[in-house]
């Protein structure tokens, strides 16, 4: 038995914080059920992030479906900043209040994973980034991790169900287990080449037993042109100067005519490491940096009750619009009464909060993961790490 909730549990409000349940009980007992507007905002971002990627929309749609509420929301994959509302719910509080816990959880974790994937891809540029982190997280959320890693920017994912969700084939190399059991890196690489279908790229793991540059030369000699890359997953306890290790491997391969063999790095790498390693690395396998990314701390803030603008201390009351310049990416939050205009750079503004649900009915079709990923990629050129 897995210790996870089902979608039926979520829809029935069984994962709701108890104080929301008690609030519902009190309001029902007192006959109070007012029309409320609430917005979802990240007032701060962790890890010195200046931006984040909004994700989790598709699962939010499952929760919101058939609820008698109106929803405005940013498009999934939108890059946003602090104090910029990403979603607004409007309806009777008792119709949606019990789902605050679930909705926050869906967008907080998904956005954190997508953001870290985007940061890694931004650092890597055109170099390949593969999500390798599901082995460090609860297996029942592997598809969630892989989907959001992909839409954030990863070029591929390693777990089968996650790959199916994004309509891609899973990507991987070989584990140390294969080499340890076979007893030799070359023997394991030869077996991989003999057994695995030829459409799978041949990437040999070269740090199990011997010096990386020696093993790189050995497997290149064995596979020749069939060898796509060598993977370095060297433990930190044996790593020393990782860039220098790569430099040695690259030298020895090039010296012997294996210039087309790529260097694939993995093992505790983050976006700042990627910036340093880009000098020699051709591709990256990123694990817990993405799968265990800091969540985005969204909160749901009531901004209007029964038509009256109201908010708790430290929050801005009233309905809002979020405008962004198409040219310079400058973003501003303003009251609902304001209209889009011309940015100071001369570019035109577009509205980011758009109708998403009307009385429980979806207002627009949900894009495919590949479309969201492309949308994120287009925006990454406008931001800095």
C-alpha positions in Angstrom: 0.0 0.0 0.0 1.4 3.3 -1.1 1.0 6.2 1.3 -0.5 8.5 -1.3 -3.9 10.1 -1.9 -6.0 9.2 -4.9 -7.6 11.8 -7.1 -10.9 10.8 -5.5 -9.5 11.8 -2.1 -8.4 15.1 -3.5 -11.8 15.9 -5.1 -13.5 15.0 -1.9 -11.3 17.4 0.1 -9.6 14.7 2.1 -6.2 16.3 1.9 -7.4 19.7 3.1 -5.8 21.4 6.1 -8.1 20.9 9.0 -8.6 24.6 9.6 -10.2 25.0 6.3 -12.6 22.1 7.2 -13.4 23.9 10.5 -13.9 27.2 8.6 -16.4 25.5 6.3 -18.2 24.0 9.3 -18.5 27.4 11.0 -19.7 29.2 7.9 -22.3 26.5 7.2 -23.5 26.6 10.8 -23.8 30.4 10.7 -25.4 30.5 7.3 -22.6 32.6 5.8 -21.5 31.9 2.2 -20.3 35.1 0.5 -18.9 35.6 -2.9 -15.1 35.7 -2.7 -12.2 36.4 -5.0 -8.8 35.0 -4.2 -5.5 35.1 -6.0 -2.5 32.9 -5.9 0.8 34.8 -5.5 4.4 34.1 -4.7 5.5 37.0 -2.5 9.1 35.7 -2.3 11.2 33.2 -4.4 13.7 30.9 -2.8 17.4 30.3 -3.6 17.8 33.9 -4.9 15.7 33.2 -7.9 14.6 36.3 -9.7 11.9 34.4 -11.7 10.1 31.1 -11.8 8.1 29.0 -14.2 4.4 28.6 -13.6 3.4 24.9 -13.8 0.8 22.5 -12.5 -2.1 23.9 -14.5 -3.3 20.6 -16.0 -3.7 19.1 -12.6 -5.4 22.2 -11.3 -7.9 21.8 -14.1 -8.8 18.4 -12.8 -9.6 19.9 -9.4 -11.5 22.9 -10.7 -13.6 21.0 -13.2 -17.4 21.3 -12.5 -16.9 23.7 -9.6 -19.2 26.7 -10.0 -16.3 29.2 -10.1 -14.7 31.5 -12.5 -10.9 31.3 -13.0 -8.3 33.6 -14.6 -4.9 32.1 -14.9 -1.5 32.6 -16.5 -0.7 30.2 -19.3 1.2 27.1 -18.1 4.9 27.7 -18.7 4.7 31.5 -18.1 7.8 33.0 -16.5 6.7 35.2 -13.6 8.1 37.1 -10.7 7.2 37.9 -7.1 3.9 39.6 -6.3 2.5 38.8 -9.7 -0.8 36.8 -9.4 -0.7 33.6 -11.4 -4.3 32.6 -10.8 -7.6 34.2 -9.6 -10.6 32.2 -8.4 -14.0 33.8 -8.1 -17.1 32.2 -6.5 -18.9 31.3 -3.3 -16.2 30.5 -0.8 -17.8 27.2 0.3 -17.6 26.1 -3.3 -13.8 26.3 -3.5 -12.3 27.1 -0.1 -11.7 23.4 0.8 -9.4 23.0 -2.3 -6.9 25.7 -1.2 -4.5 23.1 0.1 -4.6 20.9 -3.0 -4.4 23.7 -5.5 -1.4 25.2 -3.7 0.3 21.9 -3.5 -0.2 21.3 -7.2 1.3 24.5 -8.4 4.0 24.9 -5.7 5.9 21.7 -6.4 5.3 21.6 -10.1 6.5 25.2 -10.5 9.6 24.5 -8.4 10.6 21.5 -10.6 9.9 23.3 -13.8 11.8 26.4 -12.6 15.0 24.4 -11.7 14.8 22.5 -15.0 14.6 25.8 -16.8 17.5 27.2 -14.9 19.6 24.2 -15.8 18.6 24.4 -19.5 19.3 28.2 -19.5 22.8 27.4 -18.2 23.4 24.6 -20.6 22.2 26.5 -23.7 22.1 24.1 -26.7 23.7 21.3 -24.8 21.5 18.4 -23.8 19.9 18.2 -20.3 18.3 14.9 -19.1 16.2 14.5 -16.0 17.7 11.7 -13.8 16.1 12.5 -10.5 13.1 10.2 -10.0 15.1 7.6 -8.1 15.5 10.1 -5.3 11.7 10.7 -4.9 8.6 8.8 -4.1 7.9 6.6 -7.2 4.2 7.5 -7.4 5.1 11.1 -8.2 7.7 10.2 -10.9 5.4 11.2 -13.8 4.8 14.6 -12.1 8.6 15.2 -11.8 9.3 14.1 -15.3 6.5 16.1 -16.9 7.6 19.3 -15.2 11.3 18.7 -15.8 10.5 18.4 -19.5 8.2 21.4 -19.8 10.8 23.5 -17.9 13.5 22.6 -20.5 14.9 19.1 -20.1 15.5 17.4 -23.4 14.6 14.0 -22.1 13.6 12.0 -19.0 14.6 8.6 -17.7 11.5 7.0 -16.2 9.1 5.2 -18.5 5.8 6.5 -17.3 7.0 10.0 -17.2 8.2 9.7 -20.8 4.9 8.3 -21.8 3.1 11.3 -20.3 5.2 13.7 -22.4 4.9 11.5 -25.5 8.7 10.9 -25.7 10.9 7.8 -25.4 12.8 7.5 -22.1 16.5 8.4 -22.2 19.3 6.7 -20.2 22.8 5.3 -20.3 23.9 2.3 -18.2 24.1 1.9 -14.4 27.2 1.0 -12.3 25.3 -2.1 -11.4 25.7 -3.5 -14.9 29.5 -2.9 -14.9 29.9 -4.3 -11.3 28.0 -7.5 -12.2 29.8 -7.9 -15.5 33.1 -7.2 -13.8 34.6 -5.0 -16.4 33.6 -1.7 -18.1 34.5 -2.8 -21.6 32.8 -6.1 -21.2 29.6 -4.4 -20.0 29.7 -1.8 -22.8 30.2 -4.6 -25.4 27.2 -6.5 -23.9 25.1 -3.3 -24.0 26.0 -2.8 -27.7 25.2 -6.5 -28.5 21.8 -6.6 -26.7 20.2 -3.2 -26.8 18.4 -2.1 -30.0 20.6 0.0 -32.3 18.3 3.1 -32.1 19.5 3.6 -28.5 22.6 5.7 -28.3 25.7 4.0 -26.9 26.9 5.9 -23.8 29.5 4.1 -21.7 29.9 4.8 -17.9 33.6 5.1 -17.4 34.3 5.7 -13.7 33.4 2.4 -12.0 36.8 0.8 -11.6 39.6 2.6 -13.3 40.8 6.1 -14.2 38.3 7.8 -16.4 40.7 8.6 -19.3 41.9 5.0 -19.5 38.4 3.6 -19.5 37.3 6.2 -22.1 40.1 5.1 -24.5 39.3 1.4 -23.8 35.6 1.7 -24.6 36.2 3.9 -27.6 38.6 1.3 -29.0 36.0 -1.4 -28.5 33.0 0.4 -30.0 34.6 2.8 -32.4 32.1 4.9 -34.3 29.2 3.3 -32.5 30.2 5.0 -29.3 28.1 8.1 -28.9 29.4 9.4 -25.5 31.2 8.5 -22.3 29.5 9.3 -19.1 31.4 10.6 -16.0 29.5 10.1 -12.7 32.6 10.3 -10.6 31.8 10.5 -6.8 32.7 13.7 -5.1 35.0 11.8 -2.8 37.1 10.8 -5.8 36.4 13.8 -8.1 39.0 16.4 -7.3 39.0 19.0 -10.1 36.1 17.7 -12.3 37.0 20.1 -15.1 40.5 18.8 -15.2 39.3 15.2 -15.3 37.2 16.1 -18.3 40.1 17.9 -19.9 42.3 14.7 -19.6 39.5 12.5 -21.0 38.9 14.9 -23.9 42.6 15.1 -24.7 43.2 11.3 -24.7 40.1 10.7 -26.9 41.0 13.4 -29.4 44.6 12.3 -29.6 43.4 8.9 -30.8 40.9 10.2 -33.3 37.7 9.9 -31.2 36.8 13.6 -31.5 33.1 12.8 -32.1 32.7 11.0 -28.8 30.8 13.3 -26.4 31.3 13.9 -22.7 28.1 13.3 -20.7 28.3 14.5 -17.0 26.1 13.5 -14.1 26.3 13.3 -10.3 25.2 16.2 -8.0 25.3 18.9 -10.7 23.4 22.2 -10.5 23.0 25.2 -12.8 26.2 26.9 -11.5 28.2 23.7 -12.1 26.8 23.6 -15.6 28.1 27.1 -16.3 31.6 26.0 -15.3 31.5 22.7 -17.1 30.2 24.0 -20.4 33.8 24.5 -21.5 34.1 20.7 -22.2 30.8 19.0 -21.4 28.4 18.1 -24.2 25.4 16.9 -22.1 24.2 16.6 -18.5 22.2 14.2 -16.4 20.6 16.2 -13.6 19.2 14.4 -10.6 18.0 15.8 -7.3 18.8 19.4 -8.3 15.6 19.2 -10.4 13.6 16.4 -8.7 14.1 17.9 -5.2 13.9 21.5 -6.3 12.7 24.1 -3.8 9.0 24.6 -4.1 7.6 28.0 -5.1 5.9 29.4 -2.0 2.6 30.4 -3.4 -0.2 31.6 -1.1 -3.9 32.0 -1.7 -4.9 35.5 -0.7 -8.5 36.7 -0.5 -8.7 40.0 -2.2 -12.4 40.7 -2.4 -15.4 39.7 -0.3 -19.0 40.3 -1.5 -17.8 42.9 -4.0 -15.6 44.8 -1.5 -11.9 45.0 -1.9 -10.2 43.6 1.2 -6.9 41.8 2.1 -4.9 40.8 5.1 -2.0 42.9 6.3 0.9 42.9 3.9 -1.2 42.0 0.9 -2.8 44.1 -1.9 -6.6 44.0 -2.1 -8.7 44.2 -5.2 -8.7 42.5 -8.6 -5.6 42.9 -10.7 -4.2 42.6 -14.1 -0.7 41.6 -15.1 0.8 43.1 -18.2 4.0 42.2 -19.9 5.8 44.0 -22.7 6.3 41.7 -25.7 9.6 43.3 -26.6 11.6 43.9 -23.3 9.7 41.5 -21.0 9.0 44.2 -18.5 6.0 43.2 -16.3 3.7 45.3 -14.2 0.8 44.5 -11.9 -2.1 47.0 -11.8 -5.8 47.4 -10.8 -8.3 45.7 -13.0 -9.5 49.1 -14.3 -6.2 49.8 -16.1 -5.7 48.8 -19.8 -2.7 47.5 -21.6 -0.6 50.2 -23.3 2.8 51.0 -24.7 5.9 50.1 -22.7 8.6 52.7 -22.1 10.7 50.7 -24.7 8.0 51.3 -27.3 6.8 47.7 -27.2 3.1 46.6 -26.8 1.8 45.0 -23.6 -0.1 41.8 -23.4 -2.3 40.5 -20.5 -1.0 37.4 -18.7 -4.1 36.6 -16.6 -6.7 35.2 -19.1 -10.0 33.4 -18.6 -9.4 29.7 -17.8 -12.7 28.4 -16.3 -16.2 29.8 -16.4 -18.6 28.2 -13.9 -16.6 25.0 -14.0 -16.2 24.7 -17.7 -12.8 25.0 -19.4 -12.5 28.1 -21.6 -9.5 26.9 -23.6 -7.8 23.7 -24.7 -4.8 22.5 -22.7 -1.5 22.5 -24.6 0.7 19.5 -25.0 3.9 19.3 -22.9 6.0 19.9 -26.0 4.1 23.1 -26.7 4.6 24.3 -23.1 8.3 23.5 -23.3 8.7 25.5 -26.5 6.9 28.4 -24.8 9.3 28.3 -21.8 12.2 28.1 -24.2 11.1 31.3 -26.0 10.9 33.2 -22.7 14.3 32.0 -21.4 16.0 34.2 -23.9 14.5 37.2 -22.1 15.8 36.4 -18.6 19.1 35.9 -16.8 20.1 33.3 -14.2 
